[in-house]
Amino acid sequence: MNAKLELFPTSKAAKISKRESQVLNLIINEFTNNEIAAALFISHQTVATHRRNLIQKLRVRNTAGLVRKSIELGIITVAIQQHVIRIQS
């Protein structure tokens, strides 16, 4: 079973900027701060600032809370793809 996380426009509950949305999308897809910085052509410190701002705006304590709250608010959705494995005899 694979879970694919997709980012959708923000709900009214949490106003996040376009750049914060981009950072969040990469966070939920398991990018590190350094990888996010390289992907978005920004500094590692800027990524850390965006992450901190997201945590404050969503009123959570850590990255796990950030992902959980994003799902709860409808900022991101989780689409689970199931693969059927057939064994031939």
NULOVO-142037 format. One record per residue: z, x, y of N, C-alpha, C, O, CB in turn; chain; residue in three letters; residue number from 1. Coordinates in pm, 1 decimal. Glycine has a CB too. Layout:
REM NULOVO-142037
NODE / n_z / n_x / n_y / ca_z / ca_x / ca_y / c_z / c_x / c_y / o_z / o_x / o_y / cb_z / cb_x / cb_y / ch / aa / i
NODE / Z / X / Y / Z / X / Y / Z / X / Y / Z / X / Y / Z / X / Y / A / ALA / NUM .
...
This chain:
REM NULOVO-142037
NODE / n_z / n_x / n_y / ca_z / ca_x / ca_y / c_z / c_x / c_y / o_z / o_x / o_y / cb_z / cb_x / cb_y / ch / aa / i
NODE / 0.0 / 85.2 / -117.0 / 0.0 / 0.0 / 0.0 / 0.0 / 89.8 / 123.4 / 84.7 / 178.2 / 136.4 / 122.5 / -97.0 / -0.3 / A / MET / 1 .
NODE / -94.2 / 67.2 / 213.0 / -103.2 / 141.9 / 338.4 / -70.6 / 48.9 / 453.9 / -114.4 / -66.1 / 456.0 / -244.0 / 204.7 / 356.5 / A / ASN / 2 .
NODE / 4.5 / 97.7 / 547.7 / 33.3 / 19.0 / 668.0 / -43.4 / 80.8 / 782.9 / -33.4 / 201.0 / 807.5 / 187.1 / 13.8 / 699.0 / A / ALA / 3 .
NODE / -119.0 / 0.0 / 852.3 / -193.6 / 46.9 / 968.1 / -132.6 / -17.7 / 1091.1 / -123.2 / -140.2 / 1099.7 / -346.1 / 14.0 / 956.0 / A / LYS / 4 .
NODE / -92.0 / 63.3 / 1184.5 / -31.6 / 12.1 / 1307.1 / -136.3 / 9.9 / 1416.5 / -206.5 / 108.5 / 1438.8 / 90.3 / 97.4 / 1349.6 / A / LEU / 5 .
NODE / -146.2 / -101.8 / 1483.8 / -242.3 / -115.6 / 1591.3 / -171.7 / -159.8 / 1718.0 / -78.8 / -240.5 / 1714.8 / -352.6 / -214.7 / 1553.3 / A / GLU / 6 .
NODE / -216.8 / -106.5 / 1827.5 / -158.9 / -139.8 / 1956.4 / -241.1 / -248.6 / 2023.0 / -363.6 / -238.9 / 2031.2 / -150.4 / -15.6 / 2046.3 / A / LEU / 7 .
NODE / -173.8 / -351.6 / 2070.2 / -238.6 / -461.1 / 2141.1 / -181.0 / -468.9 / 2281.4 / -78.3 / -406.6 / 2308.6 / -220.2 / -596.0 / 2065.7 / A / PHE / 8 .
NODE / -243.6 / -542.9 / 2370.7 / -190.9 / -554.3 / 2507.8 / -44.2 / -595.9 / 2507.6 / 0.9 / -670.0 / 2420.2 / -273.5 / -655.5 / 2588.8 / A / PRO / 9 .
NODE / 27.1 / -548.1 / 2604.4 / 170.9 / -571.8 / 2609.5 / 204.8 / -716.7 / 2635.7 / 129.2 / -790.0 / 2699.5 / 233.5 / -485.9 / 2715.0 / A / THR / 10 .
NODE / 319.3 / -755.8 / 2585.4 / 370.4 / -889.6 / 2613.6 / 434.2 / -888.1 / 2752.0 / 450.8 / -781.9 / 2812.1 / 472.9 / -935.7 / 2504.5 / A / SER / 11 .
NODE / 469.4 / -1003.8 / 2801.5 / 534.4 / -1012.6 / 2931.8 / 675.1 / -956.1 / 2927.4 / 732.8 / -925.7 / 3031.8 / 537.8 / -1156.7 / 2979.6 / A / LYS / 12 .
NODE / 731.8 / -941.3 / 2807.2 / 869.9 / -896.7 / 2793.6 / 888.2 / -751.4 / 2834.8 / 996.2 / -713.8 / 2880.5 / 916.2 / -915.4 / 2651.7 / A / ALA / 13 .
NODE / 785.7 / -669.7 / 2819.5 / 798.9 / -528.3 / 2852.5 / 671.7 / -481.4 / 2922.0 / 564.0 / -481.3 / 2862.4 / 826.9 / -443.5 / 2725.3 / A / ALA / 14 .
NODE / 684.4 / -442.5 / 3045.7 / 569.8 / -393.9 / 3121.9 / 559.3 / -243.3 / 3104.1 / 640.9 / -167.3 / 3156.1 / 582.3 / -431.3 / 3272.3 / A / LYS / 15 .
NODE / 458.0 / -201.7 / 3030.3 / 436.6 / -58.3 / 3013.3 / 299.1 / -23.5 / 3068.9 / 206.0 / -104.0 / 3065.4 / 449.0 / -16.3 / 2862.9 / A / ILE / 16 .
NODE / 289.1 / 98.6 / 3120.2 / 164.7 / 142.8 / 3181.9 / 58.9 / 171.4 / 3075.4 / 88.3 / 178.8 / 2956.1 / 189.0 / 267.7 / 3268.0 / A / SER / 17 .
NODE / -64.7 / 187.1 / 3122.1 / -174.1 / 219.7 / 3029.8 / -145.2 / 352.3 / 2958.3 / -167.7 / 364.1 / 2837.8 / -309.4 / 227.7 / 3106.0 / A / LYS / 18 .
NODE / -96.1 / 450.7 / 3031.6 / -67.2 / 581.0 / 2971.1 / 47.7 / 570.1 / 2871.6 / 42.8 / 630.8 / 2764.6 / -33.5 / 684.8 / 3079.7 / A / ARG / 19 .
NODE / 151.4 / 493.0 / 2905.7 / 261.7 / 471.6 / 2812.1 / 211.2 / 402.6 / 2686.4 / 257.1 / 432.0 / 2576.0 / 373.6 / 388.5 / 2877.4 / A / GLU / 20 .
NODE / 117.3 / 311.6 / 2703.3 / 56.7 / 242.9 / 2589.8 / -17.5 / 342.1 / 2500.4 / -9.7 / 333.7 / 2377.8 / -39.0 / 132.7 / 2638.4 / A / SER / 21 .
NODE / -88.7 / 434.9 / 2561.5 / -159.4 / 537.9 / 2484.5 / -60.8 / 626.4 / 2408.9 / -81.9 / 657.8 / 2291.8 / -247.2 / 624.0 / 2577.3 / A / GLN / 22 .
NODE / 45.9 / 666.1 / 2475.8 / 148.6 / 749.2 / 2412.7 / 213.4 / 672.4 / 2297.0 / 232.7 / 727.9 / 2188.8 / 256.1 / 792.6 / 2516.8 / A / VAL / 23 .
NODE / 246.7 / 546.3 / 2319.5 / 307.6 / 464.7 / 2215.0 / 216.2 / 453.2 / 2094.5 / 262.2 / 462.2 / 1980.7 / 341.4 / 326.0 / 2268.3 / A / LEU / 24 .
NODE / 87.8 / 433.6 / 2117.8 / -8.3 / 424.3 / 2009.1 / -5.6 / 550.9 / 1923.1 / -10.2 / 542.9 / 1800.3 / -149.1 / 400.6 / 2064.6 / A / ASN / 25 .
NODE / 1.8 / 665.6 / 1986.7 / 5.3 / 791.1 / 1912.2 / 140.8 / 811.2 / 1843.5 / 146.5 / 864.2 / 1732.5 / -24.3 / 908.9 / 2005.8 / A / LEU / 26 .
NODE / 248.7 / 769.6 / 1908.3 / 381.7 / 779.1 / 1846.1 / 385.3 / 698.7 / 1716.8 / 432.5 / 747.9 / 1614.3 / 491.5 / 729.3 / 1943.2 / A / ILE / 27 .
NODE / 335.9 / 575.4 / 1721.0 / 343.6 / 490.5 / 1601.4 / 250.5 / 537.9 / 1490.8 / 263.6 / 497.2 / 1375.4 / 310.6 / 346.9 / 1637.2 / A / ILE / 28 .
NODE / 156.3 / 624.4 / 1527.5 / 68.4 / 682.6 / 1426.3 / 111.6 / 824.9 / 1389.3 / 31.8 / 904.7 / 1340.2 / -76.2 / 683.1 / 1476.3 / A / ASN / 29 .
NODE / 239.6 / 854.6 / 1414.2 / 308.0 / 975.6 / 1368.1 / 262.2 / 1105.8 / 1432.0 / 274.2 / 1212.0 / 1370.8 / 291.6 / 987.1 / 1223.2 / A / GLU / 30 .
NODE / 210.1 / 1099.3 / 1553.7 / 175.8 / 1221.2 / 1625.8 / 303.8 / 1282.5 / 1681.8 / 394.3 / 1210.2 / 1723.4 / 73.0 / 1192.4 / 1739.7 / A / PHE / 31 .
NODE / 311.6 / 1413.6 / 1683.0 / 422.8 / 1483.3 / 1746.7 / 398.1 / 1488.5 / 1896.7 / 288.2 / 1457.6 / 1942.8 / 440.3 / 1626.6 / 1688.3 / A / THR / 32 .
NODE / 499.8 / 1527.3 / 1973.0 / 481.4 / 1541.3 / 2117.6 / 370.3 / 1640.5 / 2150.3 / 290.2 / 1616.2 / 2240.5 / 612.0 / 1585.6 / 2183.6 / A / ASN / 33 .
NODE / 365.1 / 1751.3 / 2078.2 / 260.3 / 1850.9 / 2103.3 / 122.5 / 1795.4 / 2072.1 / 27.4 / 1821.7 / 2145.7 / 285.3 / 1976.7 / 2020.7 / A / ASN / 34 .
NODE / 110.0 / 1718.9 / 1964.1 / -18.4 / 1658.8 / 1927.7 / -61.2 / 1553.3 / 2030.5 / -179.1 / 1542.5 / 2064.1 / -9.7 / 1595.7 / 1787.5 / A / GLU / 35 .
NODE / 35.7 / 1476.1 / 2079.6 / 6.7 / 1376.0 / 2182.2 / -40.9 / 1444.9 / 2309.2 / -138.3 / 1402.3 / 2371.2 / 131.1 / 1288.9 / 2211.2 / A / ILE / 36 .
NODE / 28.5 / 1551.4 / 2347.3 / -8.8 / 1627.0 / 2467.4 / -152.5 / 1677.8 / 2457.0 / -229.7 / 1666.5 / 2552.2 / 87.7 / 1745.3 / 2488.9 / A / ALA / 37 .
NODE / -187.6 / 1732.9 / 2342.8 / -322.9 / 1784.7 / 2322.8 / -426.4 / 1672.0 / 2324.5 / -533.6 / 1686.9 / 2383.1 / -331.2 / 1861.7 / 2190.3 / A / ALA / 38 .
NODE / -394.6 / 1560.0 / 2260.6 / -488.7 / 1447.9 / 2252.2 / -515.2 / 1385.0 / 2388.4 / -626.6 / 1340.5 / 2416.1 / -435.7 / 1342.2 / 2156.6 / A / ALA / 39 .
NODE / -412.8 / 1381.5 / 2473.4 / -425.6 / 1314.8 / 2603.4 / -445.1 / 1412.3 / 2719.5 / -455.5 / 1370.9 / 2834.9 / -303.3 / 1230.3 / 2629.3 / A / LEU / 40 .
NODE / -449.9 / 1541.7 / 2688.2 / -469.2 / 1645.3 / 2790.3 / -360.5 / 1640.1 / 2897.2 / -387.8 / 1646.4 / 3017.1 / -606.6 / 1630.4 / 2855.5 / A / PHE / 41 .
NODE / -236.2 / 1628.5 / 2849.9 / -119.9 / 1630.4 / 2938.2 / -18.9 / 1729.2 / 2881.7 / -34.6 / 1775.8 / 2768.8 / -57.0 / 1487.7 / 2953.2 / A / ILE / 42 .
NODE / 83.7 / 1761.3 / 2957.8 / 182.9 / 1858.2 / 2911.7 / 281.3 / 1794.1 / 2814.0 / 298.6 / 1672.3 / 2810.3 / 258.4 / 1917.9 / 3030.9 / A / SER / 43 .
NODE / 344.8 / 1880.6 / 2735.4 / 448.7 / 1835.9 / 2641.9 / 559.8 / 1764.3 / 2717.5 / 612.6 / 1663.8 / 2670.0 / 506.3 / 1955.5 / 2562.3 / A / HIS / 44 .
NODE / 595.3 / 1815.4 / 2834.5 / 701.7 / 1754.9 / 2915.4 / 663.0 / 1616.0 / 2964.4 / 747.5 / 1526.7 / 2970.6 / 734.8 / 1844.2 / 3034.6 / A / GLN / 45 .
NODE / 536.9 / 1597.2 / 2998.8 / 490.0 / 1465.2 / 3041.7 / 500.0 / 1365.2 / 2926.6 / 537.4 / 1249.7 / 2947.1 / 344.3 / 1473.2 / 3093.3 / A / THR / 46 .
NODE / 466.9 / 1409.6 / 2807.2 / 481.2 / 1322.9 / 2688.8 / 627.4 / 1284.0 / 2671.8 / 658.8 / 1167.3 / 2648.6 / 428.5 / 1394.1 / 2560.2 / A / VAL / 47 .
NODE / 716.2 / 1381.6 / 2683.2 / 859.6 / 1354.2 / 2669.1 / 906.3 / 1253.3 / 2773.9 / 989.2 / 1167.0 / 2745.2 / 940.8 / 1484.5 / 2681.2 / A / ALA / 48 .
NODE / 852.7 / 1264.7 / 2895.3 / 887.8 / 1169.9 / 3001.7 / 838.5 / 1029.3 / 2967.8 / 912.0 / 931.9 / 2984.1 / 828.5 / 1215.7 / 3136.3 / A / THR / 49 .
NODE / 714.3 / 1018.9 / 2920.7 / 661.9 / 887.7 / 2882.0 / 744.7 / 827.0 / 2768.6 / 775.5 / 707.9 / 2770.6 / 514.4 / 899.2 / 2839.6 / A / HIS / 50 .
NODE / 780.5 / 909.3 / 2669.8 / 862.3 / 861.6 / 2557.4 / 998.4 / 811.7 / 2609.0 / 1045.5 / 705.2 / 2569.2 / 882.3 / 975.1 / 2451.7 / A / ARG / 51 .
NODE / 1059.7 / 889.4 / 2696.9 / 1189.5 / 850.1 / 2753.6 / 1177.3 / 719.8 / 2832.7 / 1263.6 / 632.7 / 2822.4 / 1244.9 / 962.1 / 2844.4 / A / ARG / 52 .
NODE / 1070.3 / 706.3 / 2911.7 / 1049.4 / 583.3 / 2988.0 / 1028.9 / 463.1 / 2897.0 / 1080.3 / 354.7 / 2924.6 / 929.8 / 598.6 / 3080.6 / A / ASN / 53 .
NODE / 954.7 / 481.5 / 2789.4 / 934.3 / 373.0 / 2692.5 / 1066.6 / 330.4 / 2629.6 / 1094.1 / 211.2 / 2615.7 / 835.5 / 416.6 / 2582.8 / A / LEU / 54 .
NODE / 1147.3 / 427.6 / 2592.2 / 1277.6 / 398.9 / 2531.3 / 1365.4 / 321.5 / 2628.9 / 1434.2 / 227.3 / 2589.6 / 1348.0 / 529.7 / 2488.0 / A / ILE / 55 .
NODE / 1363.4 / 360.9 / 2755.9 / 1442.5 / 289.8 / 2857.6 / 1389.3 / 149.2 / 2881.9 / 1467.0 / 53.9 / 2888.3 / 1442.8 / 368.2 / 2989.2 / A / GLN / 56 .
NODE / 1257.7 / 135.4 / 2895.5 / 1198.4 / 4.9 / 2923.1 / 1221.3 / -94.7 / 2809.8 / 1242.5 / -213.6 / 2833.8 / 1050.3 / 20.0 / 2948.1 / A / LYS / 57 .
NODE / 1216.9 / -45.3 / 2686.7 / 1235.0 / -133.8 / 2571.9 / 1381.9 / -145.0 / 2530.2 / 1416.1 / -217.8 / 2437.1 / 1151.8 / -84.3 / 2454.7 / A / LEU / 58 .
NODE / 1468.0 / -71.2 / 2601.1 / 1612.8 / -75.8 / 2579.1 / 1651.3 / -45.2 / 2434.2 / 1723.1 / -120.7 / 2368.6 / 1666.6 / -212.3 / 2618.1 / A / ARG / 59 .
NODE / 1599.8 / 69.9 / 2387.0 / 1632.7 / 117.1 / 2252.8 / 1691.4 / 257.6 / 2262.2 / 1694.7 / 317.6 / 2369.6 / 1507.1 / 115.6 / 2160.8 / A / VAL / 60 .
NODE / 1737.5 / 309.3 / 2148.3 / 1806.2 / 439.2 / 2149.5 / 1721.2 / 555.1 / 2100.0 / 1748.8 / 670.4 / 2133.3 / 1929.5 / 431.0 / 2066.2 / A / ARG / 61 .
NODE / 1618.1 / 526.7 / 2021.0 / 1541.1 / 636.0 / 1962.4 / 1400.5 / 587.4 / 1926.0 / 1365.0 / 472.4 / 1951.8 / 1613.2 / 692.7 / 1837.4 / A / ASN / 62 .
NODE / 1321.6 / 676.1 / 1866.0 / 1183.5 / 643.9 / 1832.6 / 1174.1 / 532.7 / 1729.1 / 1085.6 / 447.7 / 1738.1 / 1112.3 / 767.3 / 1781.9 / A / THR / 63 .
NODE / 1262.9 / 531.9 / 1632.3 / 1262.3 / 424.0 / 1532.7 / 1284.6 / 289.6 / 1601.7 / 1217.5 / 191.4 / 1570.2 / 1371.2 / 448.2 / 1424.4 / A / ALA / 64 .
NODE / 1378.4 / 285.5 / 1695.1 / 1403.0 / 163.9 / 1771.6 / 1283.7 / 125.8 / 1856.3 / 1254.6 / 7.6 / 1874.5 / 1524.5 / 180.8 / 1859.3 / A / GLY / 65 .
NODE / 1214.5 / 226.3 / 1908.1 / 1095.7 / 203.3 / 1989.1 / 988.2 / 130.7 / 1907.4 / 928.0 / 34.2 / 1954.4 / 1041.1 / 336.7 / 2043.4 / A / LEU / 66 .
NODE / 965.5 / 177.5 / 1786.7 / 865.7 / 114.7 / 1699.7 / 910.4 / -26.0 / 1660.5 / 831.4 / -120.3 / 1665.8 / 841.9 / 200.4 / 1573.2 / A / VAL / 67 .
NODE / 1037.5 / -39.9 / 1621.2 / 1090.4 / -170.7 / 1580.2 / 1077.5 / -272.3 / 1692.8 / 1028.8 / -383.3 / 1671.4 / 1237.4 / -158.5 / 1537.1 / A / ARG / 68 .
NODE / 1120.9 / -234.9 / 1811.7 / 1119.0 / -325.7 / 1925.8 / 975.1 / -360.1 / 1966.3 / 946.8 / -472.9 / 2006.6 / 1194.3 / -263.5 / 2044.6 / A / LYS / 69 .
NODE / 885.5 / -263.1 / 1955.4 / 744.6 / -287.0 / 1987.0 / 684.8 / -392.4 / 1894.6 / 604.9 / -475.8 / 1937.4 / 664.6 / -156.7 / 1976.8 / A / SER / 70 .
NODE / 723.6 / -388.1 / 1769.3 / 677.6 / -488.5 / 1673.2 / 738.4 / -624.1 / 1706.9 / 668.2 / -725.2 / 1707.9 / 714.2 / -447.3 / 1528.4 / A / ILE / 71 .
NODE / 868.4 / -626.7 / 1734.4 / 937.7 / -751.7 / 1767.3 / 878.2 / -819.6 / 1889.7 / 865.7 / -942.0 / 1893.1 / 1085.4 / -725.2 / 1790.6 / A / GLU / 72 .
NODE / 841.4 / -740.9 / 1990.3 / 788.0 / -796.0 / 2115.2 / 638.8 / -826.0 / 2107.9 / 581.8 / -883.0 / 2200.9 / 814.2 / -700.3 / 2228.8 / A / LEU / 73 .
NODE / 576.6 / -788.0 / 1998.5 / 433.4 / -812.8 / 1984.7 / 347.1 / -711.0 / 2055.6 / 227.4 / -733.1 / 2074.3 / 400.7 / -948.1 / 2035.8 / A / GLY / 74 .
NODE / 406.6 / -599.0 / 2095.7 / 330.0 / -493.0 / 2160.9 / 239.4 / -425.7 / 2058.0 / 127.0 / -386.5 / 2089.4 / 424.5 / -388.8 / 2227.6 / A / ILE / 75 .
NODE / 288.6 / -412.7 / 1936.4 / 207.6 / -360.9 / 1826.6 / 217.4 / -457.8 / 1709.8 / 313.7 / -533.6 / 1698.1 / 253.7 / -217.7 / 1784.5 / A / ILE / 76 .
NODE / 117.5 / -454.5 / 1624.7 / 120.8 / -534.8 / 1503.4 / 100.2 / -443.5 / 1384.2 / 42.1 / -335.6 / 1396.2 / 13.5 / -646.5 / 1506.9 / A / THR / 77 .
NODE / 147.6 / -487.0 / 1270.7 / 133.7 / -409.1 / 1148.2 / 43.5 / -486.6 / 1054.3 / 72.2 / -601.0 / 1019.0 / 272.7 / -379.7 / 1082.1 / A / VAL / 78 .
NODE / -64.3 / -424.3 / 1014.7 / -154.7 / -484.1 / 916.8 / -138.9 / -405.0 / 787.5 / -168.5 / -285.6 / 783.3 / -304.8 / -483.6 / 967.2 / A / ALA / 79 .
NODE / -92.7 / -470.6 / 683.4 / -70.7 / -402.5 / 555.5 / -189.8 / -429.4 / 465.2 / -226.8 / -544.0 / 439.6 / 62.0 / -449.7 / 487.8 / A / ILE / 80 .
NODE / -248.2 / -321.5 / 418.2 / -362.6 / -331.9 / 328.6 / -317.0 / -298.9 / 188.1 / -262.2 / -191.5 / 162.8 / -478.0 / -238.2 / 372.9 / A / GLN / 81 .
NODE / -339.8 / -391.4 / 97.5 / -301.6 / -367.9 / -40.9 / -426.3 / -330.8 / -119.9 / -532.9 / -389.8 / -102.5 / -231.7 / -492.8 / -102.2 / A / GLN / 82 .
NODE / -410.6 / -232.5 / -206.3 / -518.0 / -189.7 / -292.3 / -486.1 / -233.8 / -434.1 / -375.9 / -211.4 / -484.1 / -538.8 / -36.9 / -284.1 / A / HIS / 83 .
NODE / -581.8 / -295.5 / -496.9 / -562.5 / -338.9 / -635.2 / -614.8 / -228.5 / -725.6 / -729.0 / -184.2 / -713.0 / -634.9 / -475.6 / -664.2 / A / VAL / 84 .
NODE / -530.2 / -185.8 / -815.6 / -568.5 / -82.7 / -911.3 / -587.1 / -150.1 / -1045.9 / -495.4 / -214.0 / -1097.5 / -461.9 / 32.0 / -919.1 / A / ILE / 85 .
NODE / -704.3 / -135.7 / -1101.6 / -733.9 / -196.1 / -1230.8 / -744.6 / -86.3 / -1334.9 / -810.8 / 15.4 / -1314.3 / -864.2 / -279.9 / -1225.2 / A / ARG / 86 .
NODE / -679.9 / -108.5 / -1443.7 / -683.6 / -13.2 / -1553.9 / -776.6 / -68.8 / -1661.0 / -755.6 / -178.1 / -1713.6 / -540.3 / 13.6 / -1611.5 / A / ILE / 87 .
NODE / -877.8 / 7.7 / -1691.3 / -972.2 / -36.4 / -1794.7 / -923.7 / 10.6 / -1930.4 / -881.0 / 124.9 / -1946.6 / -1115.3 / 17.1 / -1766.8 / A / GLN / 88 .
NODE / -930.8 / -79.0 / -2027.5 / -886.8 / -39.5 / -2162.9 / -1002.0 / -32.3 / -2258.4 / -983.0 / -0.8 / -2375.8 / -783.4 / -136.4 / -2216.6 / A / SER / 89 .
